[in-house]
Amino acid sequence: MLLSGGLDSAVTLYLARSLGYDCLCLIFDYAQRHKKEIWRAKRIAGMAGCSAEVLRIKLPWGGSSLLDKKLFVPASRDNETTRQRDNIPSTYVPARNIIFLSFALSCAEAIKAKAIFIGAHAHDYSGYPDCRPEFYRAFSAVIASGTKCGCQGRPVVVKTPLIHKSKAQIIRLGQRLEVPFALTWSCYQGGSRPCGSCESCNFREKGFREAGLKDPALSIKKRFNFRERSR
Amino acid sequence: MLLSGGLDSAVTLYLARSLGYDCLCLIFDYAQRHKKEIWRAKRIAGMAGCSAEVLRIKLPWGGSSLLDKKLFVPASRDNETTRQRDNIPSTYVPARNIIFLSFALSCAEAIKAKAIFIGAHAHDYSGYPDCRPEFYRAFSAVIASGTKCGCQGRPVVVKTPLIHKSKAQIIRLGQRLEVPFALTWSCYQGGSRPCGSCESCNFREKGFREAGLKDPALSIKKRFNFRERSR
Protein backbone atom coordinates (compact mmCIF):
# COMPACT_ATOMS: atom_id res chain seq x y z
CA MET A 1 0.00 0.00 0.00
CA LEU A 2 1.39 3.34 -1.04
CA LEU A 3 0.32 5.67 1.74
CA SER A 4 0.88 9.41 1.55
CA GLY A 5 -1.08 10.80 4.50
CA GLY A 6 -3.56 12.33 2.07
CA LEU A 7 -7.26 11.63 1.87
CA ASP A 8 -7.20 9.40 -1.22
CA SER A 9 -4.58 6.94 -0.01
CA ALA A 10 -6.25 6.74 3.43
CA VAL A 11 -9.55 5.76 1.77
CA THR A 12 -7.67 3.25 -0.40
CA LEU A 13 -6.07 1.71 2.69
CA TYR A 14 -9.39 1.36 4.49
CA LEU A 15 -10.96 -0.06 1.33
CA ALA A 16 -8.19 -2.65 0.95
CA ARG A 17 -8.58 -3.59 4.62
CA SER A 18 -12.35 -3.97 4.14
CA LEU A 19 -11.65 -6.32 1.23
CA GLY A 20 -9.56 -8.51 3.52
CA TYR A 21 -6.06 -7.47 2.44
CA ASP A 22 -3.29 -7.58 5.01
CA CYS A 23 -1.46 -4.35 4.16
CA LEU A 24 2.10 -3.13 4.57
CA CYS A 25 2.13 0.64 4.12
CA LEU A 26 5.06 2.27 2.34
CA ILE A 27 5.44 5.94 3.20
CA PHE A 28 7.95 8.12 1.34
CA ASP A 29 10.05 10.89 2.75
CA TYR A 30 11.28 12.61 -0.40
CA ALA A 31 11.99 15.97 1.25
CA GLN A 32 8.55 17.13 0.23
CA ARG A 33 7.41 20.58 1.29
CA HIS A 34 4.43 19.08 3.13
CA LYS A 35 6.58 16.67 5.11
CA LYS A 36 4.04 16.56 7.89
CA GLU A 37 2.02 14.15 5.76
CA ILE A 38 4.59 11.47 6.72
CA TRP A 39 3.66 11.72 10.39
CA ARG A 40 -0.02 11.68 9.46
CA ALA A 41 0.46 8.60 7.26
CA LYS A 42 2.10 6.72 10.13
CA ARG A 43 -0.83 7.58 12.39
CA ILE A 44 -3.34 6.48 9.75
CA ALA A 45 -1.53 3.17 9.19
CA GLY A 46 -1.55 2.59 12.94
CA MET A 47 -5.28 3.34 13.19
CA ALA A 48 -5.94 0.87 10.38
CA GLY A 49 -3.95 -1.75 12.28
CA CYS A 50 -1.24 -1.99 9.60
CA SER A 51 2.51 -1.84 9.81
CA ALA A 52 4.34 0.91 7.96
CA GLU A 53 7.79 1.47 6.55
CA VAL A 54 9.10 4.98 5.91
CA LEU A 55 11.50 5.08 2.96
CA ARG A 56 13.78 8.08 2.61
CA ILE A 57 14.75 8.91 -0.95
CA LYS A 58 16.71 11.80 -2.37
CA LEU A 59 15.76 13.57 -5.56
CA PRO A 60 18.62 16.09 -5.58
CA TRP A 61 17.70 17.36 -9.05
CA GLY A 62 14.43 18.88 -7.80
CA GLY A 63 12.26 20.02 -10.68
CA SER A 64 9.10 20.63 -8.64
CA SER A 65 7.63 23.30 -6.40
CA LEU A 66 6.83 20.51 -3.92
CA LEU A 67 10.59 19.98 -3.50
CA ASP A 68 12.10 23.41 -4.05
CA LYS A 69 10.97 25.97 -1.48
CA LYS A 70 12.22 28.77 -3.69
CA LEU A 71 9.52 27.87 -6.22
CA PHE A 72 5.96 29.04 -5.84
CA VAL A 73 3.11 26.59 -5.15
CA PRO A 74 0.34 27.75 -7.46
CA ALA A 75 -3.10 28.56 -6.12
CA SER A 76 -6.14 26.64 -7.29
CA ARG A 77 -6.64 26.75 -11.03
CA ASP A 78 -10.42 26.71 -10.88
CA ASN A 79 -10.62 30.00 -12.69
CA GLU A 80 -8.31 29.02 -15.50
CA THR A 81 -9.59 28.20 -18.93
CA THR A 82 -9.80 24.58 -20.08
CA ARG A 83 -6.84 25.14 -22.32
CA GLN A 84 -4.66 26.35 -19.46
CA ARG A 85 -5.74 23.42 -17.32
CA ASP A 86 -4.16 21.01 -19.79
CA ASN A 87 -0.76 22.21 -18.60
CA ILE A 88 0.97 20.20 -15.94
CA PRO A 89 1.33 22.19 -12.70
CA SER A 90 4.67 23.01 -11.04
CA THR A 91 3.71 20.68 -8.19
CA TYR A 92 4.34 17.73 -10.55
CA VAL A 93 7.38 15.84 -9.20
CA PRO A 94 9.26 14.22 -12.10
CA ALA A 95 8.51 10.48 -12.23
CA ARG A 96 7.45 10.44 -8.57
CA ASN A 97 4.70 7.85 -8.83
CA ILE A 98 6.92 5.69 -11.05
CA ILE A 99 9.59 5.70 -8.32
CA PHE A 100 7.00 4.95 -5.63
CA LEU A 101 5.52 2.08 -7.65
CA SER A 102 8.99 0.67 -8.37
CA PHE A 103 9.80 0.46 -4.67
CA ALA A 104 6.37 -1.01 -3.95
CA LEU A 105 6.93 -3.56 -6.70
CA SER A 106 10.33 -4.53 -5.30
CA CYS A 107 8.79 -4.94 -1.86
CA ALA A 108 5.79 -6.86 -3.20
CA GLU A 109 8.01 -9.30 -5.11
CA ALA A 110 10.26 -9.84 -2.08
CA ILE A 111 7.47 -10.41 0.44
CA LYS A 112 5.31 -12.23 -2.14
CA ALA A 113 2.45 -9.74 -1.94
CA LYS A 114 -0.27 -10.12 -4.54
CA ALA A 115 -1.10 -6.48 -5.13
CA ILE A 116 0.01 -2.86 -4.83
CA PHE A 117 -2.72 -0.38 -3.90
CA ILE A 118 -2.42 3.28 -4.87
CA GLY A 119 -5.01 6.01 -4.38
CA ALA A 120 -4.58 7.73 -7.73
CA HIS A 121 -7.66 9.10 -9.44
CA ALA A 122 -8.10 10.73 -12.80
CA HIS A 123 -11.52 12.32 -12.35
CA ASP A 124 -10.57 15.51 -10.56
CA TYR A 125 -7.62 15.47 -12.91
CA SER A 126 -5.24 18.26 -12.02
CA GLY A 127 -2.86 17.52 -14.85
CA TYR A 128 -0.66 14.81 -13.37
CA PRO A 129 0.13 12.27 -16.09
CA ASP A 130 0.94 9.60 -13.50
CA CYS A 131 -2.64 9.58 -12.22
CA ARG A 132 -4.22 8.39 -15.48
CA PRO A 133 -5.45 4.85 -16.24
CA GLU A 134 -3.17 4.56 -19.30
CA PHE A 135 -0.12 5.05 -17.10
CA TYR A 136 -1.17 2.23 -14.77
CA ARG A 137 -1.83 -0.04 -17.74
CA ALA A 138 1.68 0.72 -19.05
CA PHE A 139 3.22 0.07 -15.63
CA SER A 140 1.44 -3.28 -15.47
CA ALA A 141 3.12 -4.20 -18.77
CA VAL A 142 6.48 -3.34 -17.16
CA ILE A 143 5.67 -5.75 -14.32
CA ALA A 144 4.70 -8.47 -16.79
CA SER A 145 7.93 -8.15 -18.79
CA GLY A 146 10.55 -6.94 -16.30
CA THR A 147 10.07 -8.89 -13.09
CA LYS A 148 10.47 -12.42 -11.84
CA CYS A 149 6.82 -12.63 -10.76
CA GLY A 150 5.72 -11.39 -14.20
CA CYS A 151 7.88 -13.90 -16.06
CA GLN A 152 6.56 -16.67 -13.88
CA GLY A 153 2.97 -15.76 -14.75
CA ARG A 154 2.09 -14.37 -11.33
CA PRO A 155 2.53 -10.61 -11.80
CA VAL A 156 1.92 -8.27 -8.89
CA VAL A 157 -1.33 -6.45 -9.69
CA VAL A 158 -1.51 -2.66 -9.41
CA LYS A 159 -4.88 -1.77 -7.87
CA THR A 160 -6.26 1.72 -8.40
CA PRO A 161 -9.76 1.40 -6.93
CA LEU A 162 -10.38 5.18 -6.94
CA ILE A 163 -9.19 5.85 -10.48
CA HIS A 164 -12.62 6.70 -11.93
CA LYS A 165 -14.17 8.21 -8.79
CA SER A 166 -14.71 11.89 -8.13
CA LYS A 167 -13.40 13.46 -4.92
CA ALA A 168 -16.95 13.59 -3.55
CA GLN A 169 -17.44 9.87 -4.27
CA ILE A 170 -14.12 9.10 -2.57
CA ILE A 171 -15.16 11.10 0.49
CA ARG A 172 -18.54 9.35 0.69
CA LEU A 173 -16.79 5.97 0.40
CA GLY A 174 -14.34 7.02 3.10
CA GLN A 175 -17.17 8.03 5.40
CA ARG A 176 -18.78 4.60 5.01
CA LEU A 177 -15.41 2.97 5.78
CA GLU A 178 -14.91 5.23 8.83
CA VAL A 179 -11.67 6.71 7.55
CA PRO A 180 -10.18 9.15 10.12
CA PHE A 181 -10.43 12.12 7.74
CA ALA A 182 -9.32 14.48 10.49
CA LEU A 183 -5.90 12.88 10.42
CA THR A 184 -5.43 13.16 6.65
CA TRP A 185 -3.35 15.99 5.25
CA SER A 186 -3.87 17.30 1.73
CA CYS A 187 -2.33 20.78 1.68
CA TYR A 188 0.80 21.18 -0.44
CA GLN A 189 2.13 23.82 1.93
CA GLY A 190 3.49 22.33 5.15
CA GLY A 191 1.94 24.94 7.46
CA SER A 192 0.30 24.38 10.80
CA ARG A 193 -3.13 24.52 9.14
CA PRO A 194 -4.23 23.86 5.53
CA CYS A 195 -3.60 26.97 3.42
CA GLY A 196 -7.03 26.75 1.79
CA SER A 197 -5.78 28.14 -1.50
CA CYS A 198 -3.56 25.51 -3.17
CA GLU A 199 -5.08 23.17 -5.70
CA SER A 200 -5.05 20.24 -3.30
CA CYS A 201 -6.90 22.22 -0.60
CA ASN A 202 -9.34 23.37 -3.24
CA PHE A 203 -10.12 19.85 -4.52
CA ARG A 204 -10.62 18.70 -0.94
CA GLU A 205 -12.91 21.56 -0.02
CA LYS A 206 -14.96 21.09 -3.22
CA GLY A 207 -15.16 17.34 -2.58
CA PHE A 208 -16.52 17.74 0.95
CA ARG A 209 -18.96 20.39 -0.25
CA GLU A 210 -20.26 18.15 -3.06
CA ALA A 211 -20.50 15.20 -0.67
CA GLY A 212 -22.55 17.39 1.70
CA LEU A 213 -20.11 16.85 4.56
CA LYS A 214 -17.97 18.99 6.81
CA ASP A 215 -14.21 18.46 6.66
CA PRO A 216 -13.18 17.32 10.16
CA ALA A 217 -9.51 18.14 9.43
CA LEU A 218 -10.32 21.79 9.95
CA SER A 219 -10.82 21.12 13.66
CA ILE A 220 -8.20 18.42 14.00
CA LYS A 221 -6.44 19.64 17.13
CA LYS A 222 -9.63 19.65 19.14
CA ARG A 223 -10.63 16.17 18.04
CA PHE A 224 -7.34 14.30 18.23
CA ASN A 225 -5.32 16.38 20.62
CA PHE A 226 -1.95 15.17 19.37
CA ARG A 227 1.25 17.07 18.92
CA GLU A 228 2.55 17.33 15.38
CA ARG A 229 6.15 16.33 15.09
CA SER A 230 8.09 19.47 14.26
CA ARG A 231 10.15 19.36 11.08
CA MET B 1 23.80 7.35 -17.49
CA LEU B 2 23.21 4.45 -15.13
CA LEU B 3 26.71 3.44 -14.05
CA SER B 4 27.35 0.36 -11.94
CA GLY B 5 31.12 -0.03 -11.97
CA GLY B 6 30.75 -3.13 -14.12
CA LEU B 7 32.15 -3.69 -17.59
CA ASP B 8 28.92 -3.19 -19.54
CA SER B 9 27.97 0.17 -18.10
CA ALA B 10 31.56 1.44 -18.48
CA VAL B 11 31.48 0.56 -22.19
CA THR B 12 28.07 2.22 -22.47
CA LEU B 13 29.43 5.40 -20.85
CA TYR B 14 32.40 5.57 -23.18
CA LEU B 15 30.12 4.87 -26.16
CA ALA B 16 27.75 7.67 -25.17
CA ARG B 17 30.70 10.03 -24.73
CA SER B 18 32.00 9.05 -28.18
CA LEU B 19 28.58 9.90 -29.62
CA GLY B 20 28.84 13.39 -28.14
CA TYR B 21 26.57 13.02 -25.12
CA ASP B 22 27.34 15.08 -22.04
CA CYS B 23 26.69 12.49 -19.33
CA LEU B 24 25.69 12.68 -15.68
CA CYS B 25 26.37 9.30 -14.08
CA LEU B 26 23.95 7.95 -11.48
CA ILE B 27 25.54 5.36 -9.21
CA PHE B 28 23.42 3.39 -6.74
CA ASP B 29 24.37 2.29 -3.28
CA TYR B 30 21.65 -0.23 -2.49
CA ALA B 31 23.64 -2.12 0.16
CA GLN B 32 24.78 -4.55 -2.48
CA ARG B 33 27.19 -7.30 -1.51
CA HIS B 34 29.73 -6.05 -4.08
CA LYS B 35 29.65 -2.50 -2.73
CA LYS B 36 33.14 -1.86 -4.00
CA GLU B 37 31.65 -1.38 -7.48
CA ILE B 38 30.45 2.04 -6.25
CA TRP B 39 34.00 3.25 -5.74
CA ARG B 40 34.99 1.81 -9.10
CA ALA B 41 32.06 3.54 -10.81
CA LYS B 42 33.10 6.90 -9.38
CA ARG B 43 36.63 6.37 -10.69
CA ILE B 44 35.34 5.37 -14.13
CA ALA B 45 33.06 8.42 -14.31
CA GLY B 46 36.02 10.61 -13.40
CA MET B 47 38.22 9.03 -16.06
CA ALA B 48 35.50 9.64 -18.65
CA GLY B 49 35.38 13.29 -17.57
CA CYS B 50 31.79 13.05 -16.32
CA SER B 51 30.20 14.09 -13.07
CA ALA B 52 28.58 11.46 -10.89
CA GLU B 53 25.92 11.33 -8.23
CA VAL B 54 25.76 8.46 -5.74
CA LEU B 55 22.21 7.71 -4.65
CA ARG B 56 21.66 5.67 -1.51
CA ILE B 57 18.49 3.63 -1.48
CA LYS B 58 17.19 1.11 1.01
CA LEU B 59 15.50 -2.12 0.01
CA PRO B 60 14.84 -3.42 3.53
CA TRP B 61 12.76 -6.33 2.24
CA GLY B 62 15.80 -8.01 0.61
CA GLY B 63 14.78 -10.88 -1.60
CA SER B 64 18.16 -11.39 -3.28
CA SER B 65 21.48 -13.03 -2.57
CA LEU B 66 23.13 -9.77 -3.69
CA LEU B 67 21.53 -8.07 -0.67
CA ASP B 68 21.31 -10.78 1.96
CA LYS B 69 24.72 -12.11 3.00
CA LYS B 70 23.08 -15.10 4.63
CA LEU B 71 22.02 -16.28 1.17
CA PHE B 72 24.39 -18.10 -1.14
CA VAL B 73 25.63 -16.54 -4.40
CA PRO B 74 25.36 -19.38 -6.91
CA ALA B 75 28.37 -20.41 -8.97
CA SER B 76 28.29 -20.21 -12.75
CA ARG B 77 25.46 -22.13 -14.30
CA ASP B 78 27.35 -23.15 -17.38
CA ASN B 79 26.87 -26.80 -16.62
CA GLU B 80 23.16 -26.58 -16.02
CA THR B 81 20.66 -27.83 -18.53
CA THR B 82 18.73 -25.39 -20.72
CA ARG B 83 15.64 -26.00 -18.68
CA GLN B 84 17.34 -25.08 -15.44
CA ARG B 85 18.83 -21.98 -17.03
CA ASP B 86 15.31 -20.64 -17.63
CA ASN B 87 15.02 -20.08 -13.89
CA ILE B 88 15.87 -16.68 -12.55
CA PRO B 89 18.97 -16.77 -10.30
CA SER B 90 18.97 -15.77 -6.64
CA THR B 91 21.13 -12.76 -7.58
CA TYR B 92 18.04 -11.16 -9.16
CA VAL B 93 17.16 -8.09 -7.07
CA PRO B 94 13.39 -7.50 -7.18
CA ALA B 95 12.56 -4.63 -9.56
CA ARG B 96 16.10 -3.23 -9.28
CA ASN B 97 16.46 -1.95 -12.84
CA ILE B 98 12.93 -0.52 -12.68
CA ILE B 99 13.92 1.49 -9.58
CA PHE B 100 17.18 2.62 -11.22
CA LEU B 101 15.38 3.68 -14.40
CA SER B 102 12.73 5.54 -12.40
CA PHE B 103 15.35 7.64 -10.63
CA ALA B 104 17.18 8.23 -13.91
CA LEU B 105 13.90 9.27 -15.50
CA SER B 106 13.15 11.70 -12.67
CA CYS B 107 16.63 13.18 -13.02
CA ALA B 108 16.41 13.33 -16.82
CA GLU B 109 13.07 15.14 -16.70
CA ALA B 110 14.33 17.62 -14.12
CA ILE B 111 17.60 18.45 -15.89
CA LYS B 112 15.97 18.20 -19.33
CA ALA B 113 18.22 15.37 -20.51
CA LYS B 114 17.25 13.71 -23.77
CA ALA B 115 18.22 10.15 -22.98
CA ILE B 116 18.96 7.56 -20.32
CA PHE B 117 21.74 5.10 -21.15
CA ILE B 118 21.83 1.67 -19.54
CA GLY B 119 24.28 -1.14 -20.29
CA ALA B 120 21.78 -4.01 -20.23
CA HIS B 121 22.22 -6.81 -22.71
CA ALA B 122 20.11 -9.84 -23.41
CA HIS B 123 22.57 -11.96 -25.38
CA ASP B 124 24.50 -13.56 -22.55
CA TYR B 125 21.12 -13.73 -20.85
CA SER B 126 21.52 -15.04 -17.33
CA GLY B 127 17.83 -15.02 -16.61
CA TYR B 128 17.25 -11.44 -15.54
CA PRO B 129 13.88 -10.31 -16.91
CA ASP B 130 14.88 -6.63 -16.64
CA CYS B 131 17.66 -7.06 -19.21
CA ARG B 132 15.37 -7.99 -22.12
CA PRO B 133 14.30 -5.71 -24.99
CA GLU B 134 10.59 -6.21 -24.22
CA PHE B 135 11.10 -4.74 -20.75
CA TYR B 136 12.72 -1.60 -22.17
CA ARG B 137 9.91 -1.24 -24.71
CA ALA B 138 7.38 -1.47 -21.87
CA PHE B 139 9.28 1.08 -19.80
CA SER B 140 9.31 3.48 -22.74
CA ALA B 141 5.51 3.22 -22.83
CA VAL B 142 5.48 4.19 -19.15
CA ILE B 143 7.53 7.28 -19.99
CA ALA B 144 5.16 8.17 -22.81
CA SER B 145 2.06 7.90 -20.64
CA GLY B 146 3.21 8.77 -17.13
CA THR B 147 5.55 11.75 -17.38
CA LYS B 148 5.39 15.41 -18.25
CA CYS B 149 7.97 15.03 -21.02
CA GLY B 150 6.01 12.10 -22.48
CA CYS B 151 2.70 13.99 -22.43
CA GLN B 152 4.35 16.94 -24.09
CA GLY B 153 5.59 14.73 -26.94
CA ARG B 154 9.26 14.88 -25.95
CA PRO B 155 9.74 11.64 -24.01
CA VAL B 156 13.13 10.82 -22.52
CA VAL B 157 14.53 7.98 -24.63
CA VAL B 158 15.93 4.87 -22.95
CA LYS B 159 19.07 3.84 -24.86
CA THR B 160 20.29 0.27 -24.58
CA PRO B 161 23.12 0.20 -27.15
CA LEU B 162 24.47 -3.16 -25.95
CA ILE B 163 21.15 -4.99 -25.79
CA HIS B 164 21.83 -7.36 -28.72
CA LYS B 165 25.61 -7.64 -28.31
CA SER B 166 27.48 -10.59 -26.87
CA LYS B 167 29.96 -10.08 -24.04
CA ALA B 168 32.84 -10.60 -26.48
CA GLN B 169 31.42 -7.92 -28.81
CA ILE B 170 31.01 -5.54 -25.86
CA ILE B 171 34.63 -6.14 -24.81
CA ARG B 172 35.91 -5.53 -28.36
CA LEU B 173 33.87 -2.32 -28.55
CA GLY B 174 35.23 -1.27 -25.15
CA GLN B 175 38.77 -1.90 -26.32
CA ARG B 176 38.28 0.37 -29.34
CA LEU B 177 36.84 3.06 -27.03
CA GLU B 178 39.76 2.67 -24.60
CA VAL B 179 37.56 1.78 -21.65
CA PRO B 180 39.66 1.32 -18.48
CA PHE B 181 38.68 -2.35 -18.10
CA ALA B 182 41.11 -2.76 -15.23
CA LEU B 183 38.93 -0.46 -13.14
CA THR B 184 35.67 -2.27 -13.84
CA TRP B 185 34.33 -4.70 -11.27
CA SER B 186 32.03 -7.57 -12.23
CA CYS B 187 32.25 -10.08 -9.38
CA TYR B 188 29.10 -10.49 -7.29
CA GLN B 189 31.18 -11.26 -4.20
CA GLY B 190 32.75 -8.17 -2.71
CA GLY B 191 36.17 -9.75 -2.07
CA SER B 192 39.57 -8.21 -2.62
CA ARG B 193 39.86 -10.07 -5.93
CA PRO B 194 37.21 -11.47 -8.31
CA CYS B 195 36.04 -14.88 -7.05
CA GLY B 196 36.29 -16.42 -10.52
CA SER B 197 33.36 -18.73 -9.91
CA CYS B 198 30.17 -16.63 -9.80
CA GLU B 199 28.10 -16.25 -12.95
CA SER B 200 29.26 -12.67 -13.48
CA CYS B 201 32.95 -13.65 -13.25
CA ASN B 202 32.25 -16.53 -15.59
CA PHE B 203 30.56 -14.37 -18.25
CA ARG B 204 33.42 -11.91 -18.05
CA GLU B 205 36.11 -14.56 -18.35
CA LYS B 206 34.28 -16.20 -21.28
CA GLY B 207 33.85 -12.80 -22.97
CA PHE B 208 37.55 -11.92 -22.78
CA ARG B 209 38.47 -15.42 -23.99
CA GLU B 210 36.13 -15.17 -26.98
CA ALA B 211 37.39 -11.66 -27.76
CA GLY B 212 40.96 -13.01 -27.71
CA LEU B 213 42.00 -10.55 -25.02
CA LYS B 214 43.46 -10.73 -21.53
CA ASP B 215 41.39 -9.27 -18.69
CA PRO B 216 43.49 -6.43 -17.23
CA ALA B 217 41.34 -6.39 -14.05
CA LEU B 218 43.18 -9.50 -12.91
CA SER B 219 46.34 -7.43 -12.43
CA ILE B 220 44.59 -4.25 -11.37
CA LYS B 221 46.66 -3.40 -8.31
CA LYS B 222 49.89 -3.43 -10.26
CA ARG B 223 48.51 -1.24 -13.06
CA PHE B 224 46.55 1.35 -11.13
CA ASN B 225 48.12 1.22 -7.72
CA PHE B 226 45.14 2.69 -5.90
CA ARG B 227 43.75 1.84 -2.55
CA GLU B 228 40.23 0.43 -2.51
CA ARG B 229 38.00 2.21 -0.07
CA SER B 230 37.24 -0.27 2.71
CA ARG B 231 33.57 -1.00 3.38
Contacts between the chains, C-beta under 8 A, distances in Angstrom:
chain1	res1	chain2	res2	distance
A	53	B	60	6.6
A	55	B	58	6.3
A	56	B	58	7.4
A	57	B	57	6.4
A	58	B	55	6.3
A	58	B	56	7.4
A	59	B	103	7.8
A	59	B	106	5.8
A	59	B	107	7.9
A	59	B	110	7.6
A	60	B	53	6.6
A	61	B	106	6.9
A	61	B	107	4.8
A	61	B	110	3.9
A	61	B	111	5.6
A	62	B	110	5.9
A	63	B	106	7.5
A	63	B	109	6.2
A	63	B	110	3.0
A	63	B	111	7.7
A	64	B	110	7.9
A	88	B	148	4.8
A	88	B	151	6.7
A	88	B	152	7.9
A	92	B	148	5.7
A	93	B	106	7.6
A	94	B	105	7.2
A	94	B	106	4.3
A	94	B	107	7.7
A	94	B	108	8.0
A	94	B	109	3.6
A	94	B	110	4.9
A	94	B	147	7.0
A	94	B	148	6.9
A	95	B	102	5.6
A	95	B	103	7.8
A	95	B	105	4.4
A	95	B	106	3.8
A	95	B	109	6.1
A	95	B	146	7.6
A	95	B	147	5.9
A	96	B	106	7.1
A	97	B	146	6.9
A	98	B	102	4.5
A	98	B	105	6.4
A	98	B	106	7.6
A	98	B	142	6.3
A	98	B	146	5.8
A	98	B	147	7.5
A	99	B	99	7.2
A	99	B	102	4.3
A	99	B	103	6.4
A	99	B	106	6.2
A	101	B	102	7.9
A	102	B	95	5.6
A	102	B	98	4.5
A	102	B	99	4.3
A	102	B	101	7.9
A	102	B	102	4.5
A	103	B	59	7.8
A	103	B	95	7.8
A	103	B	99	6.4
A	105	B	94	7.2
A	105	B	95	4.3
A	105	B	98	6.4
A	106	B	59	5.8
A	106	B	61	7.0
A	106	B	63	7.5
A	106	B	93	7.6
A	106	B	94	4.3
A	106	B	95	3.8
A	106	B	96	7.1
A	106	B	98	7.6
A	106	B	99	6.2
A	107	B	59	7.8
A	107	B	61	4.8
A	107	B	94	7.7
A	108	B	94	8.0
A	109	B	63	6.2
A	109	B	94	3.6
A	109	B	95	6.1
A	110	B	59	7.6
A	110	B	61	3.9
A	110	B	62	5.9
A	110	B	63	2.9
A	110	B	64	7.9
A	110	B	94	4.9
A	111	B	61	5.6
A	111	B	63	7.7
A	129	B	145	6.7
A	129	B	146	5.3
A	129	B	147	5.9
A	129	B	148	6.3
A	129	B	150	6.6
A	129	B	151	4.7
A	130	B	146	4.4
A	130	B	147	7.2
A	132	B	145	6.9
A	132	B	146	7.7
A	134	B	145	4.5
A	135	B	142	6.9
A	135	B	145	4.5
A	135	B	146	3.7
A	137	B	145	7.8
A	138	B	138	7.0
A	138	B	141	4.3
A	138	B	142	4.5
A	138	B	144	7.4
A	138	B	145	4.7
A	138	B	146	6.5
A	139	B	142	5.6
A	139	B	146	7.1
A	141	B	138	4.3
A	141	B	141	6.4
A	141	B	142	8.0
A	142	B	98	6.3
A	142	B	135	6.9
A	142	B	138	4.5
A	142	B	139	5.6
A	142	B	141	8.0
A	142	B	142	5.7
A	144	B	138	7.4
A	145	B	129	6.7
A	145	B	132	6.9
A	145	B	134	4.5
A	145	B	135	4.6
A	145	B	137	7.8
A	145	B	138	4.7
A	146	B	95	7.6
A	146	B	97	6.9
A	146	B	98	5.8
A	146	B	129	5.3
A	146	B	130	4.4
A	146	B	132	7.6
A	146	B	135	3.7
A	146	B	138	6.5
A	146	B	139	7.1
A	147	B	94	7.0
A	147	B	95	5.9
A	147	B	98	7.5
A	147	B	129	5.8
A	147	B	130	7.2
A	148	B	88	4.8
A	148	B	92	5.7
A	148	B	94	6.9
A	148	B	129	6.3
A	150	B	129	6.6
A	151	B	88	6.8
A	151	B	129	4.7
A	152	B	88	7.9
